[in-house]
C-alpha cells in the first residue's frame, strides 16, 4: 500500500493529464440606480482541484483500496499544478532541496511531495522554507531510488490537506490501462499577496499581454424595462443610470512563476469584490497629429460626442512604458476632435501611438476555473463594468 504521511492518508499518484483548479468566493452584490455595494462573505476562496491519473492495473487497484479505507477522512494531497523541478540534483542524506519556493504554496511544518521519473510520490516533512530552498526535518533516504538523482528526473510539489468532494471515477481502456479521476476540496487556504501591477487612481491595471492573444467578446447594455400594453407604442424605461459593458477575457500563464502570478491576481479579485482597470485594446483614439512632450492637447479622429469624452480614462502604448491619463475637456477642431488630458506625457507622442479606453471592471463570477496543462495554465473570466 502507498505510504501514509502522518495521521492522514496520502494520495501519491502522479497527475498525467490536465488539472482543473476551481476557486470559489461568495459575494453579495446589492445594485442601486447609480451604483452598487459589494459585500464579501468569504474572504478566502474554497479551492477544489481535480486530478486525472493514468495508471496500470496495480495502480488502479491501489487507488481503489486506498479510497475504500479512507474515503471520508482527510487526505494529504500533492498539488501537482504547482509542481517544479529542483535547481540541483538530489542526494541521499541531504536535508535540503534547492528550489524557488516563491512560486508555490510551501509551508514550514507542512509536507512536500517528491516523485522520480513520473512515478508515485513520497512525502517529506518541511522544517523551514527559505527563498531558494526547503529545509527538511530529516535526511532523504527512502524517497530516492539511488544515491544521487538528476534534477531533470525529479518533480517536487507542495502538499495540502483536503477531503474528497465526489466519488473516485475509474475508466479502463483495457485491463492494464485506465484513468482515475479524483477531486479534492483543500483545507486552510493561503493568504496570497496581490501581484505588483501598474496602478492608476488607486486601482491596478490589468495589462497582461496574453489578453490580446485571444478573441475579446464584449456586450454593451443598460438595465431597462420595456413597457408594452399591446395597444400603443413600446416604451423603454431605464432602471439604472449605469451603463454596463461586460466582457469575457482569457489569461494564459506559462512556467511556475507566471502561473503563481496569475493565481495571485485572481486571489486579489476576491471573486466579485475588487475592481481594476481593463484596457479595451480597441485603439479607439487615433491621433491626427503628433503631440509634443509638454502638450496636453490630443487631436483625434471623431469617435464620440464631445461630452462623452470628458472623464474617460485612457491608456497610451508609449515606446518605453504604458501611460494612463484622464480626458478633462473636448472641443471640435475642424473635422477632428481636440481632447485635453489631465497632464502631459513628458515625451513626444507620435501619430501611430495606440490609445485605448480604460474601463473600471470587476469579475462577474465568484467561481473561477483554471485549466492547468503540461505547458501553460489558462483561465477564462467574465468581467463587468462598475461605476467609478
LOBATOR-773968 format. One record per residue (C-alpha): y, z, x; residue in one letter; residue number from 1. Coordinates in steps of 0.001 Angstrom, whole numbers, plus 500000, padded with zeros to 6 digits. Layout:
<nodes>
+--------+--------+--------+------+------+
!      v !      w !      u ! resn ! resi !
+--------+--------+--------+------+------+
!      Y !      Z !      X !    A !  NUM !
...
+--------+--------+--------+------+------+
</nodes>
This chain:
<nodes>
+--------+--------+--------+------+------+
!      v !      w !      u ! resn ! resi !
+--------+--------+--------+------+------+
! 500000 ! 500000 ! 500000 !    X !    1 !
! 503593 ! 499467 ! 501147 !    X !    2 !
! 505114 ! 502490 ! 502796 !    X !    3 !
! 507209 ! 504941 ! 500800 !    X !    4 !
! 510632 ! 505852 ! 502173 !    X !    5 !
! 511249 ! 509449 ! 501127 !    X !    6 !
! 510543 ! 510599 ! 497580 !    X !    7 !
! 511407 ! 507191 ! 496093 !    X !    8 !
! 509157 ! 504138 ! 496023 !    X !    9 !
! 510154 ! 501360 ! 498420 !    X !   10 !
! 510321 ! 497709 ! 497311 !    X !   11 !
! 509619 ! 495920 ! 500616 !    X !   12 !
! 509147 ! 492297 ! 499567 !    X !   13 !
! 511434 ! 489651 ! 501102 !    X !   14 !
! 513611 ! 487567 ! 498786 !    X !   15 !
! 512585 ! 483924 ! 499114 !    X !   16 !
! 514871 ! 482222 ! 496595 !    X !   17 !
! 518372 ! 482505 ! 495155 !    X !   18 !
! 519526 ! 486083 ! 494458 !    X !   19 !
! 521647 ! 486924 ! 491419 !    X !   20 !
! 524134 ! 489794 ! 491633 !    X !   21 !
! 525880 ! 490959 ! 488459 !    X !   22 !
! 528934 ! 493260 ! 488402 !    X !   23 !
! 529820 ! 494862 ! 485059 !    X !   24 !
! 533009 ! 496760 ! 484235 !    X !   25 !
! 534370 ! 497955 ! 480871 !    X !   26 !
! 537982 ! 497338 ! 479896 !    X !   27 !
! 539785 ! 497818 ! 476595 !    X !   28 !
! 542439 ! 495113 ! 476185 !    X !   29 !
! 544994 ! 496005 ! 473497 !    X !   30 !
! 547179 ! 492944 ! 472748 !    X !   31 !
! 550654 ! 493162 ! 471278 !    X !   32 !
! 553064 ! 490457 ! 470204 !    X !   33 !
! 554829 ! 490393 ! 473569 !    X !   34 !
! 552171 ! 491619 ! 475984 !    X !   35 !
! 549017 ! 493661 ! 476336 !    X !   36 !
! 547750 ! 497015 ! 477567 !    X !   37 !
! 544576 ! 497200 ! 479638 !    X !   38 !
! 542601 ! 500451 ! 479823 !    X !   39 !
! 539862 ! 500748 ! 482449 !    X !   40 !
! 536840 ! 502591 ! 481042 !    X !   41 !
! 534591 ! 502094 ! 484087 !    X !   42 !
! 536418 ! 502318 ! 487451 !    X !   43 !
! 533375 ! 501193 ! 489454 !    X !   44 !
! 531062 ! 498443 ! 488286 !    X !   45 !
! 527419 ! 498601 ! 487439 !    X !   46 !
! 525512 ! 496429 ! 489903 !    X !   47 !
! 522393 ! 494554 ! 488839 !    X !   48 !
! 520516 ! 492464 ! 491400 !    X !   49 !
! 517670 ! 490083 ! 490620 !    X !   50 !
! 515271 ! 489087 ! 493399 !    X !   51 !
! 512635 ! 486354 ! 493374 !    X !   52 !
! 509799 ! 486828 ! 495850 !    X !   53 !
! 507344 ! 484121 ! 496918 !    X !   54 !
! 504074 ! 485994 ! 497543 !    X !   55 !
! 500418 ! 485265 ! 498213 !    X !   56 !
! 497540 ! 486822 ! 496251 !    X !   57 !
! 497603 ! 490061 ! 498266 !    X !   58 !
! 501380 ! 490369 ! 497944 !    X !   59 !
! 501250 ! 489848 ! 494182 !    X !   60 !
! 498529 ! 492486 ! 493887 !    X !   61 !
! 500555 ! 494960 ! 495971 !    X !   62 !
! 503668 ! 494341 ! 493848 !    X !   63 !
! 501673 ! 494852 ! 490639 !    X !   64 !
! 500130 ! 498127 ! 491804 !    X !   65 !
! 503407 ! 499431 ! 493183 !    X !   66 !
! 505078 ! 498680 ! 489839 !    X !   67 !
! 502256 ! 500291 ! 487889 !    X !   68 !
! 502613 ! 503509 ! 489896 !    X !   69 !
! 506379 ! 503879 ! 489764 !    X !   70 !
! 507955 ! 501597 ! 487154 !    X !   71 !
! 510096 ! 504301 ! 485505 !    X !   72 !
! 511121 ! 506027 ! 488726 !    X !   73 !
! 513844 ! 505450 ! 491293 !    X !   74 !
! 513353 ! 502795 ! 493963 !    X !   75 !
! 514700 ! 502168 ! 497435 !    X !   76 !
! 515804 ! 498536 ! 497237 !    X !   77 !
! 516766 ! 496361 ! 500238 !    X !   78 !
! 519932 ! 494414 ! 499445 !    X !   79 !
! 518812 ! 491024 ! 500726 !    X !   80 !
! 522037 ! 489354 ! 499567 !    X !   81 !
! 523778 ! 491372 ! 502347 !    X !   82 !
! 521139 ! 490572 ! 504985 !    X !   83 !
! 522194 ! 489849 ! 508571 !    X !   84 !
! 520664 ! 489156 ! 511937 !    X !   85 !
! 521352 ! 491757 ! 514648 !    X !   86 !
! 523563 ! 490886 ! 517592 !    X !   87 !
! 520873 ! 491780 ! 520138 !    X !   88 !
! 517081 ! 491856 ! 520408 !    X !   89 !
! 515311 ! 494984 ! 519095 !    X !   90 !
! 513144 ! 497023 ! 521444 !    X !   91 !
! 510626 ! 499704 ! 520518 !    X !   92 !
! 512015 ! 503153 ! 521265 !    X !   93 !
! 515689 ! 502205 ! 520737 !    X !   94 !
! 517742 ! 504327 ! 518353 !    X !   95 !
! 520430 ! 501789 ! 517502 !    X !   96 !
! 520875 ! 498316 ! 516028 !    X !   97 !
! 523815 ! 496234 ! 517233 !    X !   98 !
! 525265 ! 494600 ! 514125 !    X !   99 !
! 528567 ! 494043 ! 512318 !    X !  100 !
! 528486 ! 496916 ! 509823 !    X !  101 !
! 531731 ! 495875 ! 508137 !    X !  102 !
! 530056 ! 493038 ! 506227 !    X !  103 !
! 527520 ! 495079 ! 504224 !    X !  104 !
! 527067 ! 498407 ! 502452 !    X !  105 !
! 525592 ! 500520 ! 505256 !    X !  106 !
! 525883 ! 504291 ! 504775 !    X !  107 !
! 525367 ! 507255 ! 507053 !    X !  108 !
! 522432 ! 509267 ! 505732 !    X !  109 !
! 521065 ! 506193 ! 503965 !    X !  110 !
! 518389 ! 503669 ! 504878 !    X !  111 !
! 518263 ! 500230 ! 506463 !    X !  112 !
! 515540 ! 497620 ! 505984 !    X !  113 !
! 514113 ! 495750 ! 508975 !    X !  114 !
! 511993 ! 492627 ! 508418 !    X !  115 !
! 510398 ! 490430 ! 511083 !    X !  116 !
! 509693 ! 486721 ! 510552 !    X !  117 !
! 510463 ! 486977 ! 506830 !    X !  118 !
! 507666 ! 489473 ! 506207 !    X !  119 !
! 507668 ! 492753 ! 504326 !    X !  120 !
! 510408 ! 495163 ! 505356 !    X !  121 !
! 510188 ! 498642 ! 506856 !    X !  122 !
! 512733 ! 501347 ! 506044 !    X !  123 !
! 514545 ! 503326 ! 508765 !    X !  124 !
! 516950 ! 506235 ! 508242 !    X !  125 !
! 520572 ! 505857 ! 509414 !    X !  126 !
! 522189 ! 508767 ! 511246 !    X !  127 !
! 525668 ! 507251 ! 511547 !    X !  128 !
! 527495 ! 503956 ! 511086 !    X !  129 !
! 529861 ! 502559 ! 513707 !    X !  130 !
! 531851 ! 499346 ! 513562 !    X !  131 !
! 529415 ! 497396 ! 515738 !    X !  132 !
! 526133 ! 499293 ! 515414 !    X !  133 !
! 523849 ! 501501 ! 513351 !    X !  134 !
! 522658 ! 504744 ! 514926 !    X !  135 !
! 519159 ! 505635 ! 513696 !    X !  136 !
! 517726 ! 509104 ! 513179 !    X !  137 !
! 514583 ! 508339 ! 515209 !    X !  138 !
! 513381 ! 505670 ! 517659 !    X !  139 !
! 511963 ! 502411 ! 516319 !    X !  140 !
! 508238 ! 502146 ! 516970 !    X !  141 !
! 506072 ! 501207 ! 513989 !    X !  142 !
! 508746 ! 498937 ! 512473 !    X !  143 !
! 508304 ! 496311 ! 515222 !    X !  144 !
! 505140 ! 494274 ! 515927 !    X !  145 !
! 505839 ! 494030 ! 519672 !    X !  146 !
! 507639 ! 495903 ! 522425 !    X !  147 !
! 510627 ! 493555 ! 522084 !    X !  148 !
! 511503 ! 491187 ! 519230 !    X !  149 !
! 514146 ! 488457 ! 519451 !    X !  150 !
! 517180 ! 488905 ! 517199 !    X !  151 !
! 516582 ! 485473 ! 515624 !    X !  152 !
! 513290 ! 486716 ! 514167 !    X !  153 !
! 514811 ! 489831 ! 512579 !    X !  154 !
! 516564 ! 490419 ! 509258 !    X !  155 !
! 518476 ! 493637 ! 508637 !    X !  156 !
! 519768 ! 494753 ! 505221 !    X !  157 !
! 521142 ! 497975 ! 503700 !    X !  158 !
! 519019 ! 499891 ! 501204 !    X !  159 !
! 520292 ! 501403 ! 497952 !    X !  160 !
! 518649 ! 503456 ! 495243 !    X !  161 !
! 518033 ! 501677 ! 491941 !    X !  162 !
! 515965 ! 501520 ! 488775 !    X !  163 !
! 514147 ! 498587 ! 487225 !    X !  164 !
! 516072 ! 497110 ! 484302 !    X !  165 !
! 513327 ! 494898 ! 482885 !    X !  166 !
! 509684 ! 494010 ! 483258 !    X !  167 !
! 508418 ! 492605 ! 486525 !    X !  168 !
! 507676 ! 488925 ! 485935 !    X !  169 !
! 504840 ! 487173 ! 487805 !    X !  170 !
! 504469 ! 483379 ! 487761 !    X !  171 !
! 501422 ! 481976 ! 489560 !    X !  172 !
! 501484 ! 478401 ! 490785 !    X !  173 !
! 497918 ! 478790 ! 491978 !    X !  174 !
! 495591 ! 481677 ! 492691 !    X !  175 !
! 497095 ! 482479 ! 496099 !    X !  176 !
! 500738 ! 481499 ! 495471 !    X !  177 !
! 503195 ! 482911 ! 492966 !    X !  178 !
! 506715 ! 484185 ! 492317 !    X !  179 !
! 507531 ! 487794 ! 491457 !    X !  180 !
! 510903 ! 488441 ! 489793 !    X !  181 !
! 512416 ! 491936 ! 489754 !    X !  182 !
! 515815 ! 493175 ! 488515 !    X !  183 !
! 517286 ! 496493 ! 489668 !    X !  184 !
! 520292 ! 498472 ! 488472 !    X !  185 !
! 521724 ! 500027 ! 491628 !    X !  186 !
! 522966 ! 503595 ! 491690 !    X !  187 !
! 526017 ! 505064 ! 493453 !    X !  188 !
! 528336 ! 502055 ! 493544 !    X !  189 !
! 530579 ! 501984 ! 496633 !    X !  190 !
! 534351 ! 502254 ! 496623 !    X !  191 !
! 535267 ! 498976 ! 498304 !    X !  192 !
! 538823 ! 498412 ! 499552 !    X !  193 !
! 540740 ! 495370 ! 498347 !    X !  194 !
! 540945 ! 492444 ! 500788 !    X !  195 !
! 544135 ! 491533 ! 502594 !    X !  196 !
! 545707 ! 488615 ! 500714 !    X !  197 !
! 549219 ! 487162 ! 500659 !    X !  198 !
! 551363 ! 489056 ! 498163 !    X !  199 !
! 554396 ! 488158 ! 496096 !    X !  200 !
! 556386 ! 490511 ! 493870 !    X !  201 !
! 553718 ! 493189 ! 494154 !    X !  202 !
! 550742 ! 491021 ! 493212 !    X !  203 !
! 548164 ! 489433 ! 495525 !    X !  204 !
! 547998 ! 485637 ! 495602 !    X !  205 !
! 544529 ! 484074 ! 495450 !    X !  206 !
! 544696 ! 481177 ! 497899 !    X !  207 !
! 541014 ! 480752 ! 498770 !    X !  208 !
! 540527 ! 477133 ! 499963 !    X !  209 !
! 537262 ! 476839 ! 498009 !    X !  210 !
! 539310 ! 476905 ! 494786 !    X !  211 !
! 540433 ! 473317 ! 495275 !    X !  212 !
! 536949 ! 472003 ! 496102 !    X !  213 !
! 535633 ! 472347 ! 492566 !    X !  214 !
! 536778 ! 470943 ! 489208 !    X !  215 !
! 539554 ! 473106 ! 487745 !    X !  216 !
! 539314 ! 473284 ! 483970 !    X !  217 !
! 542254 ! 474677 ! 482007 !    X !  218 !
! 543055 ! 475428 ! 478373 !    X !  219 !
! 546640 ! 475780 ! 477105 !    X !  220 !
! 547239 ! 477647 ! 473868 !    X !  221 !
! 549240 ! 480188 ! 471909 !    X !  222 !
! 547929 ! 482593 ! 469301 !    X !  223 !
! 548909 ! 481156 ! 465898 !    X !  224 !
! 547831 ! 481304 ! 462271 !    X !  225 !
! 547501 ! 478147 ! 460186 !    X !  226 !
! 548716 ! 478703 ! 456622 !    X !  227 !
! 547395 ! 476191 ! 454109 !    X !  228 !
! 547461 ! 476812 ! 450355 !    X !  229 !
! 545847 ! 473460 ! 449693 !    X !  230 !
! 548864 ! 472016 ! 447838 !    X !  231 !
! 551809 ! 471834 ! 450243 !    X !  232 !
! 552283 ! 471120 ! 453923 !    X !  233 !
! 550366 ! 473047 ! 456569 !    X !  234 !
! 552426 ! 475793 ! 458256 !    X !  235 !
! 551856 ! 477226 ! 461712 !    X !  236 !
! 552880 ! 480877 ! 462177 !    X !  237 !
! 552941 ! 482279 ! 465753 !    X !  238 !
! 551093 ! 485580 ! 466052 !    X !  239 !
! 552227 ! 486381 ! 469597 !    X !  240 !
! 555212 ! 485470 ! 471760 !    X !  241 !
! 552942 ! 484929 ! 474748 !    X !  242 !
! 551772 ! 481508 ! 475906 !    X !  243 !
! 548203 ! 481637 ! 477215 !    X !  244 !
! 546783 ! 479487 ! 479975 !    X !  245 !
! 543093 ! 480025 ! 480628 !    X !  246 !
! 541100 ! 478524 ! 483461 !    X !  247 !
! 537652 ! 478640 ! 484953 !    X !  248 !
! 537726 ! 478956 ! 488720 !    X !  249 !
! 534874 ! 478775 ! 491227 !    X !  250 !
! 534913 ! 480564 ! 494566 !    X !  251 !
! 532461 ! 479950 ! 497379 !    X !  252 !
! 531786 ! 482035 ! 500493 !    X !  253 !
! 529618 ! 481198 ! 503497 !    X !  254 !
! 528442 ! 483782 ! 506015 !    X !  255 !
! 528213 ! 487598 ! 505799 !    X !  256 !
! 531922 ! 488226 ! 506463 !    X !  257 !
! 533126 ! 485707 ! 503851 !    X !  258 !
! 530585 ! 486961 ! 501299 !    X !  259 !
! 531797 ! 490518 ! 501790 !    X !  260 !
! 535435 ! 489415 ! 501428 !    X !  261 !
! 534580 ! 487684 ! 498143 !    X !  262 !
! 532876 ! 490848 ! 496884 !    X !  263 !
! 535916 ! 492922 ! 497896 !    X !  264 !
! 538225 ! 490640 ! 495898 !    X !  265 !
! 536024 ! 490779 ! 492809 !    X !  266 !
! 535894 ! 494576 ! 493182 !    X !  267 !
! 539712 ! 494725 ! 493314 !    X !  268 !
! 539977 ! 492968 ! 489929 !    X !  269 !
! 538045 ! 495788 ! 488206 !    X !  270 !
! 536911 ! 493376 ! 485518 !    X !  271 !
! 539815 ! 492542 ! 483211 !    X !  272 !
! 542030 ! 495306 ! 484592 !    X !  273 !
! 544027 ! 493958 ! 487552 !    X !  274 !
! 546212 ! 490851 ! 487697 !    X !  275 !
! 547004 ! 488404 ! 490501 !    X !  276 !
! 548904 ! 485180 ! 491170 !    X !  277 !
! 546940 ! 481956 ! 490937 !    X !  278 !
! 548421 ! 478655 ! 492141 !    X !  279 !
! 547897 ! 475763 ! 489766 !    X !  280 !
! 547152 ! 473410 ! 492699 !    X !  281 !
! 548626 ! 470747 ! 490428 !    X !  282 !
! 551526 ! 469538 ! 492659 !    X !  283 !
! 553815 ! 469805 ! 489626 !    X !  284 !
! 557144 ! 469781 ! 491510 !    X !  285 !
! 557579 ! 466591 ! 493511 !    X !  286 !
! 560572 ! 466613 ! 495830 !    X !  287 !
! 563041 ! 463713 ! 495600 !    X !  288 !
! 564835 ! 464640 ! 498840 !    X !  289 !
! 564190 ! 466962 ! 501789 !    X !  290 !
! 565623 ! 470476 ! 501928 !    X !  291 !
! 567491 ! 471832 ! 504941 !    X !  292 !
! 566417 ! 475176 ! 506403 !    X !  293 !
! 569313 ! 477081 ! 504806 !    X !  294 !
! 569329 ! 475352 ! 501418 !    X !  295 !
! 568186 ! 476943 ! 498157 !    X !  296 !
! 568539 ! 473713 ! 496164 !    X !  297 !
! 565408 ! 471713 ! 495421 !    X !  298 !
! 565730 ! 468264 ! 493852 !    X !  299 !
! 562556 ! 467311 ! 491949 !    X !  300 !
! 561244 ! 464748 ! 489505 !    X !  301 !
! 561678 ! 465983 ! 485905 !    X !  302 !
! 558624 ! 467750 ! 484548 !    X !  303 !
! 560011 ! 470306 ! 482038 !    X !  304 !
! 563102 ! 471187 ! 480039 !    X !  305 !
! 565821 ! 472861 ! 482092 !    X !  306 !
! 565413 ! 476303 ! 480544 !    X !  307 !
! 561633 ! 476169 ! 481077 !    X !  308 !
! 562092 ! 476187 ! 484855 !    X !  309 !
! 564066 ! 479425 ! 485003 !    X !  310 !
! 561980 ! 482407 ! 486032 !    X !  311 !
! 558961 ! 480334 ! 487059 !    X !  312 !
! 557217 ! 481272 ! 490302 !    X !  313 !
! 556229 ! 478544 ! 492740 !    X !  314 !
! 554200 ! 478128 ! 495932 !    X !  315 !
! 555121 ! 475712 ! 498713 !    X !  316 !
! 552469 ! 474475 ! 501152 !    X !  317 !
! 554546 ! 474615 ! 504312 !    X !  318 !
! 553052 ! 473454 ! 507635 !    X !  319 !
! 552947 ! 476970 ! 509090 !    X !  320 !
! 552203 ! 479101 ! 506025 !    X !  321 !
! 552289 ! 479281 ! 502248 !    X !  322 !
! 555682 ! 480302 ! 500871 !    X !  323 !
! 556456 ! 481823 ! 497478 !    X !  324 !
! 559739 ! 481654 ! 495595 !    X !  325 !
! 561246 ! 482050 ! 492103 !    X !  326 !
! 563347 ! 479424 ! 490330 !    X !  327 !
! 566615 ! 481053 ! 489231 !    X !  328 !
! 568522 ! 478072 ! 487761 !    X !  329 !
! 568105 ! 474390 ! 486872 !    X !  330 !
! 570552 ! 471569 ! 486133 !    X !  331 !
! 570352 ! 467807 ! 485706 !    X !  332 !
! 571156 ! 465706 ! 488760 !    X !  333 !
! 571271 ! 462094 ! 487666 !    X !  334 !
! 567726 ! 461176 ! 486734 !    X !  335 !
! 566332 ! 464216 ! 488549 !    X !  336 !
! 566439 ! 467991 ! 488140 !    X !  337 !
! 568034 ! 470268 ! 490715 !    X !  338 !
! 566466 ! 473716 ! 490947 !    X !  339 !
! 567925 ! 476815 ! 492579 !    X !  340 !
! 565427 ! 479028 ! 494436 !    X !  341 !
! 565612 ! 482782 ! 494928 !    X !  342 !
! 566062 ! 482329 ! 498712 !    X !  343 !
! 565943 ! 479614 ! 501343 !    X !  344 !
! 562766 ! 478739 ! 503253 !    X !  345 !
! 564238 ! 479191 ! 506734 !    X !  346 !
! 562883 ! 475817 ! 507842 !    X !  347 !
! 563094 ! 472149 ! 506931 !    X !  348 !
! 561150 ! 471171 ! 503798 !    X !  349 !
! 560082 ! 467502 ! 503940 !    X !  350 !
! 559745 ! 465303 ! 500875 !    X !  351 !
! 555935 ! 465258 ! 500952 !    X !  352 !
! 555620 ! 469056 ! 500707 !    X !  353 !
! 553261 ! 470090 ! 497924 !    X !  354 !
! 554801 ! 472542 ! 495455 !    X !  355 !
! 552733 ! 474250 ! 492751 !    X !  356 !
! 553480 ! 476634 ! 489918 !    X !  357 !
! 552236 ! 480222 ! 490297 !    X !  358 !
! 550819 ! 481941 ! 487223 !    X !  359 !
! 550064 ! 485632 ! 486741 !    X !  360 !
! 546402 ! 485822 ! 485751 !    X !  361 !
! 543588 ! 488311 ! 485223 !    X !  362 !
! 539856 ! 487902 ! 484803 !    X !  363 !
! 538859 ! 487206 ! 481213 !    X !  364 !
! 535430 ! 488844 ! 481528 !    X !  365 !
! 534115 ! 492264 ! 482512 !    X !  366 !
! 530824 ! 490727 ! 483621 !    X !  367 !
! 530821 ! 488742 ! 486864 !    X !  368 !
! 527742 ! 486916 ! 488147 !    X !  369 !
! 527417 ! 485925 ! 491814 !    X !  370 !
! 524766 ! 483457 ! 492916 !    X !  371 !
! 523626 ! 484067 ! 496497 !    X !  372 !
! 521928 ! 481073 ! 498075 !    X !  373 !
! 520477 ! 480648 ! 501530 !    X !  374 !
! 523703 ! 479112 ! 502836 !    X !  375 !
! 526533 ! 480376 ! 500608 !    X !  376 !
! 527464 ! 482599 ! 497675 !    X !  377 !
! 529224 ! 481232 ! 494607 !    X !  378 !
! 530921 ! 482819 ! 491599 !    X !  379 !
! 532469 ! 481151 ! 488547 !    X !  380 !
! 535109 ! 483287 ! 486860 !    X !  381 !
! 537134 ! 482760 ! 483656 !    X !  382 !
! 540759 ! 483822 ! 484055 !    X !  383 !
! 543666 ! 484013 ! 481600 !    X !  384 !
! 547448 ! 484131 ! 481931 !    X !  385 !
! 549146 ! 487504 ! 481407 !    X !  386 !
! 552801 ! 488359 ! 480787 !    X !  387 !
! 554702 ! 489258 ! 483925 !    X !  388 !
+--------+--------+--------+------+------+
</nodes>
